[in-house]
Amino acid sequence: MALLLDHQFKQLPADRQVETRSFLEAVSHLPPFFDCLGSTVFAPIRSDVAGNITKIKAVYDSNPGRYRTLQQLLEAEKEQHSAEWPRVGATLALMWLKRGLRFIQVLLQSLVDGERDESHPNLIRVNVTKAYEIALRKYHGWLVQNLFKAALYAAPYKTDFLKALSKGREVKEEECLEKVRQFLVNFTATIDAIYEMYTKMNAELEYKA
C-alpha cells in the first residue's frame, strides 16, 4: 500500500544530531500532506512549509560539508550573523518549518491514538483542532486564527483523509493507521530533537505571523 508518508525519516544517532541532507530529503515529500486536508485554507501552510524547505536547502547546498547537521548549520549562522540571529536564513526558516511539521505530527498522533468526537466519529475536526492549538495557534494573529476556525469546519471525513493519504486508493483504516504509526516513530523523534536544539541554543522566537 503506497502512502504519502512512505518516505521515512532516518533513525537518530545517539547524540540526537539531525543530518541535514536526509532531513531535507524526507521533508521534501511532506507539503502535499496539506492537500489531503481538503480546504484551501491549508494552502498557506503548505506553501510556508515548502518555502522554508527551499530556504534551508539553499543554505545547505552552499556548503554541504560545513552544514552536515542542522546543529552545525544553526551554529554557523549564529557565528556569521551574531547581531540578527536567530532571525536570519536557515535558522528562521527551520524555526517555522518545525511548527508546520509539529502540526502534522500532532494531527497524525491524535488520529492513531483514536481521539475523536463520539457524536461524529468520522470527522477529523478534533484532531486538526488539537494540532492547530498545539503547533501553530499562538504564532498566528487574530485574522489567521479566524481563518483556521473556518477551515476546521471544512476538515474532511476521516475515510476521505486516509484515502487521500493513500494517494486516492481505498484502504483498510487499521492498515493505514499502522503505517502512520510506523512513520511517526522517527518523524516524532526528529521533530523533538529540533525543538530541543532551539531551546538549548535559545533560538526560539515568539512573534506572531
C-alpha positions in Angstrom: 0.0 0.0 0.0 1.6 3.3 -1.1 1.2 6.1 1.3 2.1 9.8 1.2 4.2 9.0 4.3 6.3 6.3 2.7 9.5 8.4 2.8 10.7 7.6 6.3 12.9 9.8 8.4 16.2 8.4 9.5 16.7 7.0 13.0 18.6 9.5 15.1 22.1 8.6 16.2 22.9 8.5 20.0 23.9 12.2 20.0 20.5 13.1 18.5 22.1 15.2 15.8 19.8 15.5 12.7 21.7 15.0 9.4 20.7 17.9 7.1 20.7 16.1 3.8 18.5 13.2 4.8 16.2 15.5 6.7 15.7 17.7 3.7 15.1 14.7 1.5 12.4 13.3 3.9 10.6 16.7 4.5 10.5 17.5 0.7 7.7 14.9 0.4 5.5 16.4 3.0 3.9 19.6 1.5 1.3 17.5 -0.3 0.1 16.4 3.1 -1.8 19.6 3.4 -3.8 18.9 0.2 -5.2 15.8 2.0 -7.0 18.2 4.4 -9.2 19.3 1.6 -9.6 23.0 2.4 -7.8 25.8 0.5 -7.3 27.5 3.9 -4.4 25.0 4.5 -2.7 26.2 1.3 -0.7 28.9 3.1 0.7 26.4 5.5 1.6 24.1 2.6 3.4 27.0 0.8 5.1 28.1 4.0 6.4 24.6 4.6 7.6 24.2 1.0 9.2 27.7 1.0 11.1 27.1 4.3 12.4 23.8 3.0 13.7 25.6 -0.1 15.4 28.3 2.0 17.2 25.7 4.2 18.2 23.7 1.2 19.8 26.8 -0.5 21.9 27.4 2.6 22.9 23.7 2.9 23.8 23.5 -0.8 26.1 26.4 -0.5 28.4 24.4 1.8 27.2 20.7 2.4 30.5 19.8 4.2 30.1 22.6 6.8 26.3 22.1 7.3 26.3 18.3 7.7 23.9 18.5 10.6 21.1 21.0 11.5 23.0 21.9 14.6 26.2 22.8 12.6 24.0 24.9 10.3 22.5 26.9 13.2 25.8 27.3 14.9 27.5 28.6 11.7 24.7 31.1 11.1 24.9 32.3 14.7 28.6 32.9 14.2 28.2 34.7 10.9 25.2 36.9 11.8 25.5 37.3 15.6 23.6 40.6 15.6 20.5 39.5 13.7 20.5 35.8 14.7 18.2 33.9 15.1 16.0 36.0 12.8 18.1 35.0 9.8 18.5 32.5 7.0 18.0 28.8 7.6 17.7 29.3 11.4 14.4 31.3 10.9 13.2 29.0 8.1 13.7 25.9 10.3 12.0 27.6 13.2 8.8 28.0 11.2 9.2 24.7 9.4 9.4 22.7 12.6 6.0 24.2 13.6 4.4 23.0 10.4 5.9 19.6 11.0 4.7 19.6 14.6 1.2 20.3 13.2 1.4 17.2 11.0 2.8 15.1 13.8 0.2 16.0 16.4 -2.6 15.5 13.9 -1.4 12.0 12.9 -0.6 11.0 16.5 -4.1 12.1 17.6 -5.6 10.0 14.8 -3.7 6.9 15.7 -4.5 7.4 19.4 -8.2 7.2 18.4 -9.1 10.7 19.7 -12.5 11.6 18.1 -15.8 13.3 18.6 -18.0 10.4 19.6 -21.1 12.0 18.1 -19.3 12.4 14.7 -16.6 9.7 14.8 -15.8 10.0 11.1 -14.8 13.7 11.3 -11.2 14.7 12.0 -12.1 18.1 13.3 -11.0 17.1 16.8 -7.6 16.0 15.5 -7.0 19.1 13.3 -8.1 21.4 16.1 -5.7 19.8 18.6 -2.8 20.0 16.1 -3.5 23.7 15.4 -3.8 24.6 19.1 -0.5 22.9 20.0 1.6 23.7 17.0 0.5 27.0 15.4 -2.2 29.0 17.1 0.0 31.1 19.4 2.1 32.2 16.5 -0.9 33.5 14.5 -2.6 36.8 14.7 -6.4 37.2 15.2 -7.1 37.2 11.4 -5.2 34.0 10.7 -6.7 32.3 13.7 -10.2 33.1 12.5 -9.4 31.7 9.0 -8.4 28.5 10.7 -11.6 28.3 12.7 -13.4 28.4 9.4 -11.1 25.7 7.9 -11.7 23.3 10.8 -15.4 23.1 9.8 -14.3 22.2 6.3 -12.0 19.4 7.5 -12.6 16.2 5.6 -14.1 12.9 6.8 -11.5 10.5 8.2 -12.3 8.0 5.5 -11.6 10.7 2.8 -8.5 11.9 4.6 -7.0 8.4 4.8 -7.9 7.7 1.2 -6.1 11.0 0.2 -3.1 10.0 2.4 -3.1 6.7 0.5 -2.9 8.5 -2.8 -6.5 8.0 -3.7 -6.7 4.3 -3.1 -9.4 2.6 -1.0 -7.7 1.4 2.2 -8.5 -0.5 5.3 -8.4 2.0 8.1 -6.4 -0.1 10.5 -3.8 -0.9 7.8 -3.4 2.7 7.0 -3.1 3.8 10.7 -0.5 1.1 11.3 1.6 2.6 8.5 1.1 6.1 10.1 2.3 4.6 13.5 5.5 3.4 11.8 6.1 6.7 10.1 5.6 8.6 13.4 8.5 6.8 15.3 11.4 8.6 13.6 9.4 11.6 12.5 8.4 12.4 16.1 12.0 11.8 17.4 13.4 14.1 14.7 11.0 17.0 15.5 11.5 16.6 19.2 15.3 16.8 18.6 14.9 20.0 16.6 12.7 21.6 19.3 15.2 20.7 21.9 18.0 22.2 19.9 16.1 25.5 19.5 15.5 25.6 23.3 19.2 24.8 24.1 20.5 27.4 21.7 18.0 30.0 22.8 16.9 30.3 19.1 13.1 30.3 19.6 11.2 33.4 18.8 7.6 34.0 19.9 6.4 36.7 17.5 3.1 36.3 15.6 2.8 36.0 11.8 
